[in-house]
Amino acid sequence: MTKFIDSTKVNSRPIATSFIRKMRGGSQSCLVQASDDHYYVVKLLGNPQGSTVLFSEAFGTLLMRETGLPVSKWCPIEISDEFIDRNPGLWFETSMSGHQRPPAGLHFGSRLVIPGNSENLYELLPRSWFGLIRNREDFIGVLLFDLWANQADNRQAIFIQNVVDRSIKAIFIDQGCLFKAGNDHQPNSAKALYLDSLIYTNLDINSIISIWEARFLSFDWEKIKSVAASGAIPAQWYTPGNLDRIVSGMIERQSLLRAYSHCIKRCLNTPSSRKNLNNWNRRLDDIQSHSTQLCSDGHRRVGRPLSRVS
């Protein structure tokens, strides 16, 4: 069984001890080993995509877990000046100055998912395996969540397979592009969708979407704020004003959940769903024009060094 670390149960924060390598992606994350002997994909303060990425990752992950969506665990990673000076490979590459030193402090660490002895881990699956995903209905739930939280990137996931019965569990990653302002969406991007739309087919979308819509509507101001408070997000990753604006935006955008649900059912619930997906952005733009813009920066999550099936 794959095990994860829960940041809310760690008595002392892990400290970066070994730099493994730089990861690909706009935020220029890096892979490090920490004092707890685990490996973490670390997003650094001061990264080219903006330090608010760290808050988006942490708060988005906490909020998704609270709603019942499967996500990987995270924790703040302490990186010292000495570690940064000793490992210039984690410095940011810039077009202006060549290299820029990141600051010491607490950085966002996503624990690298390592499969157990009876498991395989995949970043991509062939379509013929989609039927093996035992929580495939969660892709409908996370789609509605991403629309509610104004996801500005395609949904990403990793897949853990039990080698005995071949069943697969999806775990959702990449929360850094949540809470984006509505006008920051790329006009031609398939907003919030998983890259292969066939993952949504042959599901009872009407029943599934109703369950998730009711679940998200149960979140009020205090409940959302309590999620942020319970997660021990470092104060330097956000300001109280930014948090209040994000929470206020999500409360106001609850009025759009029914419209989002209708959009999902209309675009995905027919045999010609792939054709309907061509109208996905236009329909969402109509809904988004009435929405509250959320206040946070985003980024595209770095890729992970995982196995691929093709």
C-alpha positions in Angstrom: 0.0 0.0 0.0 1.4 3.4 -1.0 2.1 5.6 2.1 2.1 9.4 2.2 3.2 11.9 4.8 0.5 14.1 6.3 1.8 17.6 6.9 -0.7 18.1 9.8 0.8 15.2 11.8 4.5 16.1 11.4 6.0 17.4 14.7 9.1 18.9 13.0 9.5 20.1 9.5 11.8 18.1 7.2 15.0 19.8 6.3 16.5 19.4 2.8 19.7 17.3 3.0 20.5 16.3 -0.6 19.9 17.9 -3.9 19.0 15.3 -6.6 18.2 17.4 -9.7 16.3 20.2 -11.2 12.8 19.3 -12.5 11.3 20.5 -15.8 8.6 23.2 -15.8 8.2 26.9 -15.5 8.5 27.1 -11.7 11.9 25.4 -11.9 11.2 23.0 -9.1 13.8 20.6 -7.8 13.9 17.1 -6.4 15.5 16.8 -3.0 15.9 14.3 -0.2 15.0 15.5 3.3 16.0 14.7 6.9 13.0 12.3 7.1 14.7 10.2 4.3 11.9 10.9 1.9 12.1 12.6 -1.5 10.2 15.7 -2.3 9.4 17.8 -5.4 10.0 21.3 -4.1 8.6 24.5 -5.3 10.8 27.3 -4.1 10.0 30.8 -2.8 10.9 33.4 -5.4 10.4 31.0 -8.3 9.8 32.5 -11.8 6.1 31.8 -11.6 5.6 33.7 -8.3 5.8 32.6 -4.7 2.0 32.6 -4.4 2.2 29.3 -6.3 3.2 27.7 -3.0 0.0 28.8 -1.3 -2.1 27.7 -4.3 -0.5 24.2 -4.1 -0.9 23.9 -0.3 -4.4 25.4 0.1 -5.7 23.7 -3.1 -4.5 20.3 -1.9 -6.0 20.8 1.6 -9.3 21.9 0.2 -9.5 19.1 -2.2 -8.7 16.5 0.5 -11.4 18.1 2.7 -14.0 17.5 -0.1 -13.0 13.9 -0.5 -10.9 14.1 -3.6 -7.7 11.9 -3.6 -4.6 14.1 -3.6 -1.0 13.6 -2.7 0.3 14.9 0.6 2.6 17.9 1.1 4.6 19.6 3.8 6.8 22.7 4.2 10.5 21.9 3.5 13.1 23.9 5.3 16.1 24.9 3.1 19.1 26.6 4.6 21.4 29.2 3.2 24.2 26.6 3.5 22.3 24.1 1.4 21.5 26.7 -1.3 25.1 27.8 -1.5 26.3 24.2 -1.7 23.9 23.3 -4.5 23.9 25.9 -7.3 21.9 23.5 -9.4 18.7 24.5 -7.6 19.2 28.2 -8.4 16.8 29.8 -10.9 17.9 30.2 -14.4 17.0 33.7 -15.8 17.3 35.3 -19.2 18.6 38.5 -17.6 21.2 37.6 -15.0 21.8 33.9 -15.9 21.3 32.5 -12.4 19.3 33.8 -9.4 19.8 32.5 -5.9 16.5 31.4 -4.2 16.0 32.6 -0.6 16.4 30.3 2.4 13.3 29.4 4.4 10.2 27.2 4.1 9.3 25.9 0.6 6.5 23.8 -0.7 7.4 20.0 -0.8 5.2 17.5 -2.6 6.2 14.0 -1.4 7.4 11.9 -4.3 5.0 9.0 -4.6 6.9 5.7 -4.6 4.9 2.6 -5.3 4.9 -0.3 -2.9 6.1 -3.8 -3.7 2.8 -4.9 -5.2 2.1 -1.6 -7.1 3.1 0.2 -10.3 3.0 3.9 -10.8 2.1 5.6 -14.1 1.9 9.2 -15.3 -0.1 8.2 -18.4 -2.4 5.3 -19.2 -3.5 3.8 -22.5 -7.2 4.3 -23.1 -7.9 0.6 -22.9 -6.9 0.8 -19.2 -9.4 3.6 -18.2 -12.0 0.9 -17.2 -9.6 -0.3 -14.5 -9.6 3.0 -12.7 -11.8 2.3 -9.6 -12.3 6.0 -8.7 -12.9 7.3 -12.3 -16.0 9.1 -11.1 -13.6 11.4 -9.2 -12.6 12.9 -12.5 -16.1 14.4 -12.7 -15.8 15.7 -9.1 -12.4 17.2 -9.7 -13.6 18.8 -12.9 -16.4 20.6 -11.1 -14.0 21.5 -8.3 -11.5 23.0 -10.7 -14.2 25.1 -12.3 -15.3 26.3 -8.9 -11.7 27.1 -7.9 -10.9 28.6 -11.3 -8.3 26.2 -12.5 -6.2 27.7 -15.3 -4.6 24.5 -16.5 -5.5 21.1 -17.6 -6.2 18.6 -14.8 -3.3 16.3 -14.1 -3.2 12.9 -12.3 -0.9 10.0 -11.5 -2.1 6.4 -11.4 -1.3 3.7 -8.9 -2.0 0.1 -10.0 -2.4 -2.9 -7.8 -0.4 -5.6 -9.7 -2.5 -8.4 -8.2 -6.0 -7.4 -9.4 -4.8 -4.7 -11.9 -7.1 -2.1 -10.4 -5.9 1.5 -10.6 -6.4 4.5 -8.3 -6.0 8.0 -9.7 -4.4 10.7 -7.5 -4.8 14.3 -8.5 -1.7 16.5 -8.7 -1.0 20.1 -9.8 -2.9 22.6 -7.7 -0.6 25.5 -8.5 -2.9 26.9 -11.2 -6.0 27.1 -8.9 -7.5 30.4 -7.9 -6.5 32.2 -11.1 -8.2 35.4 -12.2 -10.8 34.6 -14.8 -9.3 36.8 -17.5 -6.0 35.0 -17.2 -7.3 31.9 -18.9 -5.8 31.1 -22.3 -8.7 31.5 -24.8 -8.0 28.3 -26.6 -7.1 26.0 -23.7 -9.4 23.2 -22.6 -10.0 24.7 -19.2 -9.8 22.3 -16.3 -10.3 19.1 -18.4 -8.1 16.1 -18.2 -6.1 15.9 -21.4 -7.8 12.7 -22.7 -11.6 13.4 -22.7 -12.4 9.7 -23.1 -11.7 9.3 -19.3 -15.2 10.8 -18.8 -17.1 8.4 -21.0 -19.4 5.6 -19.8 -20.1 7.2 -16.4 -23.4 8.1 -14.8 -22.6 11.8 -15.0 -26.1 13.0 -13.8 -25.9 11.1 -10.5 -22.2 11.8 -10.0 -22.3 15.5 -10.6 -25.3 15.9 -8.2 -23.3 14.4 -5.4 -20.3 16.6 -5.9 -22.4 19.7 -6.4 -24.1 19.2 -3.0 -20.8 18.5 -1.4 -19.2 21.7 -2.6 -22.3 23.8 -1.7 -21.9 22.6 1.9 -18.7 24.7 2.3 -19.3 28.1 3.9 -16.9 30.9 4.7 -15.9 29.6 8.1 -15.4 26.0 6.8 -13.1 27.1 4.0 -11.1 29.4 6.2 -10.7 26.6 8.8 -9.2 24.4 6.1 -6.5 26.9 5.5 -5.9 27.4 9.2 -5.7 23.6 10.0 -3.1 23.0 7.3 -0.3 25.0 9.0 0.5 26.9 5.7 3.5 29.1 6.4 2.5 32.7 6.8 5.1 33.9 4.3 3.3 32.2 1.5 0.3 34.5 1.6 -1.3 37.5 3.2 -4.6 37.5 5.1 -6.0 39.9 2.5 -5.2 37.5 -0.3 -6.7 34.6 1.6 -9.9 36.5 2.3 -10.3 37.5 -1.3 -9.9 33.9 -2.4 -12.4 32.5 0.1 -14.8 35.3 -0.7 -14.5 34.5 -4.4 -15.1 30.8 -3.9 -18.2 31.6 -1.8 -19.6 33.9 -4.5 -18.7 31.3 -7.2 -20.9 28.7 -5.5 -23.8 30.4 -7.4 -22.1 29.1 -10.6 -21.9 25.5 -9.5 -25.3 24.7 -11.1 -24.3 26.3 -14.3 -21.0 24.4 -14.3 -22.8 21.2 -13.6 -25.1 21.8 -16.6 -22.1 22.6 -18.8 -20.4 19.3 -17.8 -23.5 17.3 -18.4 -24.2 18.9 -21.8 -20.7 18.5 -23.0 -19.8 15.1 -21.6 -23.1 13.2 -21.3 -23.8 12.4 -24.9 -22.4 9.9 -27.5 -21.0 13.0 -29.4 -19.2 14.3 -26.3 -15.9 14.7 -28.0 -17.6 16.9 -30.6 -19.3 18.9 -27.8 -15.9 19.5 -26.2 -15.1 21.8 -29.1 -17.7 24.2 -27.5 -16.3 23.7 -24.0 -14.4 27.0 -23.8 -17.1 29.1 -25.3 -19.7 27.8 -22.8 -17.3 28.3 -19.9 -16.5 31.8 -21.1 -20.2 32.6 -20.9 -20.3 31.4 -17.4 -17.0 33.0 -16.4 -18.2 36.4 -17.5 -20.4 36.5 -14.5 -17.9 35.1 -12.0 -15.8 36.7 -9.3 -12.1 36.8 -10.2 -10.0 35.0 -7.7 -6.7 36.5 -6.5 -3.7 34.3 -6.9 -1.0 33.5 -9.4 -0.5 30.1 -10.9 1.9 28.0 -12.8 2.2 24.8 -14.8 3.3 22.0 -12.5 6.6 20.3 -13.2 6.5 16.8 -14.6 7.5 13.9 -12.4 10.0 11.2 -13.3 7.4 8.4 -13.5 6.8 5.4 -15.7 4.6 5.9 -18.8 2.4 3.4 -20.6 1.7 3.9 -24.3 
